[in-house]
Amino acid sequence: MNASLRGNGLVERLVRDLQCDRTEVLREFRELRAEGILVCDDWLREEPLSKVTVNLPEESNPTVKLWHAVLEQAAKIQGEFAALEPLGEIMEGLHASEMTGLLNGLVSLKQDQERLHNTPRFEVSARYLLGSSKLLDALPTASLRQFGIDVNRFPAFPGYVMVAGPPDPCVVVLVENPHAFECALDARGTDRAAWVCTYGYGLSLKYSQHGEQLAAILESRIPPRTVVRKGSPPSWDTLLRHDWIRFWGDLDFEGLAIFERLRRYNPSIVLSGLYKPMVDCLREGEGHPYCKAVGKTGQAPNKYGNDIAPLLALCLEQAVDQEFVSKSQISQWWDTELEI
């Protein structure tokens, strides 16, 4: 850590403030200058005349030092592990033997990753990294990639999808959040649509992760485990081949980003007319800001298609969640496409 002080009169100020002898201050200055801690361009009889830079040594982190020792010991036997040095910052609480076990697990995972392709990430983590299903997500992705592990091989979802609707739906609606999904099933006149939503990953799935999980399932091209919530909808593959597929999510940066991910997988996916009440809400100056109280800190605009520009302009400052849409509005707009 670096700091700077005004050099002119510094010795006198220290003598006065510390109430010590001037020779003591000069002796300390000589030693600190020799160690490179005090740096000044102009000295006169061991006294600084211009700005003094104080180069304080960084405090050593014992956990980081221990991790580096583990890496150095392993490097003598198994090669170079420089890419994994940044992992030391999150090793607090682990003993040396556990760090060695983690390192061995990473080495094995690097060797086995090809045959583990598309194995759920939490399962891979628990098998290889100290029995913890969460540890792989906690490690810095860039360091793992540099080491040779591609975590994108392992999907971060268990692949559960709720579906509802008739055997021959007139439209398929992909819904971002389960709460809105349930509301749509309870609304009048919506039973001619097939409704699709993800759920799962235990009870810890965050509100904002359902839509991301839906996009990840489509991107993986692996048929998910489907659970019929209502009716007798067609198979997953048949649903995705439907002529009319629409998406309904929050009108915010993340919701629009999820839509973009979905239509990269299938360019025919469009925005549902169920966005209409949400668009009207923002046009009337209502909605909520991107703040901690509504769980949207950290959201930022992404790259969107030109056709999304009007929606992006609407939600630059304020957003609105899809639960804003009432059952009566769902009944009115469920079978339409959004006209921006």
N, C-alpha and C positions, 0 to 999 in steps of 0.2 A: 504494500500500500504506500502511495506517495503523498506527501504533503509539502507545503512551501511556507517559508517564514521570511519576514523582512530582515535582512542580514545586518543593516546599519543599526548599531546600538543593541544588538541582540544579547551580547555578553553582559552589558550593564543591566538589561531588563531581567535576565536570569539571576544575576547576583542579588538584585533587589527583591524579586519575587520569591526566590528560594532561600534568601537570607544565608547565603554561603560565601565562601572565599572566592575571589576572582581567579586565583591560580587553579582552584579545583575545577571551575568551569572550563578554563583553557585546556586543562589536562584531559577532561572528558571530550572536548572538541577534537583534540589531536587523535584520540583513540577512535572516535566515531568517524572522523575523516579518513583515517587509515582503513577502516572496515568498509568504506563506501556508503555509509549510512547518511553522512552529511556531505552534500555536494554544493560547491559555490565556485563561481568563476573568478571572483576577486577576493583575495585574502591579504591582510596586512598584519604581520607579526601574529599569525595564528588566529586573527579575528576576521570574520566575514564582513565584507563591505556591501555586497549586492544580495540578491535573492538567494536564499538557502533552500535547497530541495532536500527533504528528509525521506530517505528510502527505507521504510520499515519492512522488515522481513515478514512474509506471509506466515500466518499461524499454520502449523502443520496439523492436518487432520489424521488422527491415528488410524481411523478406518481406511482412509485412502492409502496410507503408508502400508497397512497390512495387506490390502488388495494388491498393491504394486509388488510386495514381497512374494505373494502367491504367484503372480504372473511371472516374475523373474525366475522363481524356482521351477515353474512349469516350462518356461522357455528353454531351460537347459536340457529338457528331456523331449518336449513336443514341438519346439519351434517358436516362432515369434508371435506374441499376443498384443502388440502395441495398440491395435484397433480397439481393444477391450479396456484400455486404461480409464476412459471416462466412466465406466461402470462403477468405479470406486466411490463416486459421490452418492450412490444409493445403496451402499452395502452396510449401512449402519445397523447394528443388531446381529450381524452374522459373525461367527467365529471363523478362525482360519480354516478349520476342517470343512465347515459349511461352504466357505468361499471356494475351496478346492473342489468340493462336490459340484458346486454350480459351474465352475469352469469345465470340469469333466463332462457335465451335462451338455454344455454349449458345444463342446468338441464333438460329442456323439450326435447331437442334433444337426450339426453342420454336415456330418457324414450321411445321416439318414433322411435328410429333408426331402430328397426327391421322391422316395417311396412313401413319405408322409403327406405328399401333396393333397390338399383339400381336407385334411384331417382338422377338425375344429381346434382353434388356437388354444382354448383353455385346456383341452385334452392333451395337446402336445406339451404345453407348459407343465402340467402336473406330472406327466410321465418322465420328463427329462430334467426339470429344474426344481429339485428339492421337494417334489410333491405339491408344489404351489400352482394352482390354476391361473393365478393373476400375475406371476412373476415375469412372464414373457412380455406382457403388455407394459410392465413397469420399466423395462430396460430400454435405453435409447436406440431407436430403430436405425439411425445413421451408423452407429458403432457396430451394430449387429450386421448390417449390410456390408460394411467395410471388412468385417471379419469373414464374411462369406455366407451369412444366414439371411435368406429372404423371407421375412415374416409374412409377406403377402401371399405366400403359398398356403397359409393356414387361415381359413375364414374365421372371423371373430363372432360367429353366430351359430346356434345349434340348428337353425333351419326349420323353425316351426312357422306355419302359416295357417291362419283362420280363414275359412272360406264359407260363403253362404250364397244361396240363390237357387234358381231352377235349373233343370238339365239343359235348357236352351235359352240362356240369358240374351236379352237384346243389347246389353252393354256390360262391360267389365269395369268396375271402379276400384282402383288401387288406393287405399286409404292410409294416411300416414300414422294416425294414432288409434289405438283400440277403443278409446272413449267415444270418438266420433263414429267409428265402425259400429259400435253398439247402438248409438243414437240413430244411425241410418237404418238399421234393421228394425227398429221400433217405429220408424216413421211410416205414415200411410202411403200405400201405392209404390213402394220401392222393391217389392218382391219379384219384379221382372228383371232386376239387375243381379249380376254376380258381384259380391263384395269381397274384397281381399285385404287382409291386414296381417302383420307379423305380431308375434308375442314371444315371450320366453326369456332365456338366459337367466333362469332362476327368478328371484324376486328383485334383482338388483338392476334390471334394465331401466335406464333413465328415460324420462319422458321424451327427450329429443332423439333417442337412439332407435325408436321403432322404424321411422322412415328410412334411416340409414341402413338398418338391417334389411329392410325390404329391397333396397337398391342392391345391397351386397348379395342377396340371394339370387336376384336376376343376373347379376354380373358373373356369378360363379357358374351359372348354367347347370347346376346340380339340382335335380328335383328335390324340393324340401319335403319335410313331413307335414302333411296337410291334415287339419282337423276340421270337420264339417260342423259349423256352428248352427246352421239352420238350412233347411231345404235339402236338395240333392244336386249340387252344382257339378259341372263336368270336371274332368281331371285337370291337373295343373298345366300340362302341356296344351290341352285344348283351350283353357282359359287364355293362355299367352298367345294363341294363334287367332284369337277373336278379332273381327274386323274393327270393333269399336272398343278401344281401351283408353280409359281416362284416369287421371291422377287427381287426388284431392288431399291437400295438406295445409299446413300453416302458411299464411301469407307473410313470410319473412325471408331473410337471406338463406337460411338453412333449408327451408321448404322449397325454395326455387332451385337450390343446388341439388336437392334430392330428385326433383323433376328432371333436371338436366342429366343426371346419372341414369335415370330410368330410360329416357329417350335415346341415350347413346346405345343402350342395349336394344331398344325397339323404337325406331324413329317415328312410328305411327302413333305412339302414346301422346295424348294431348291433355290439356288442362280441363277439368270438369267444370260445368256450369255452376257447381256448388261454391265456386270462388266468388260468384256474383255478389252475394250479401256481404262478403268480406271486403271486396273492392269498394262497394258502396260505403261501407263503414269508414274506410280510410279516406275516401273522397269527401266525406262529411267532416273530416278533421278529428275523428275519434281514433281509437286504438291505444296501444301502449308503447313506451320507449324500449330500447334495447338495454335493459338494466338488470341488476342482480335480483331485484324483487320478483321479476317475472321469469327468471332463469335463462336470460338471453345475453349475459355478458360474454364478450368474446366473439359474437357473431359479426361477420364482416362480408361485404359484397364479394361475390366470386365471379367467375367468367360465365356469362350467360349468352344465349343466342339473341340476335337482334330483335326477335319477336317478343322477347321477355322484357325489353327496355321499358315499356309503359308500366308494367307491374313493379319493376325495380324502382322506378321513379316514385311510385306510390309508397313503397315500404322502406325508403331510405332512412327516414327518421322514426316512423311509427310502424308497428306490426299488429297483426290480429291473428289469433289462434282459430283453428277450424271448429273448435267447440262453440264458437260464437254463433254458428249457423243453427237455427232452431229446427225442430222436427217439421214444422209446417213449411219452412224454407227448403228443407231437404226434399220434401214431397213435391215442391214446385220445380226444383232445378236439377234433380238427380239424373235425368236422361238427356241433359243438354251439354253442349260444349261451350266453354267460356269464349266470349267474343270481347277482345280487348279494345 
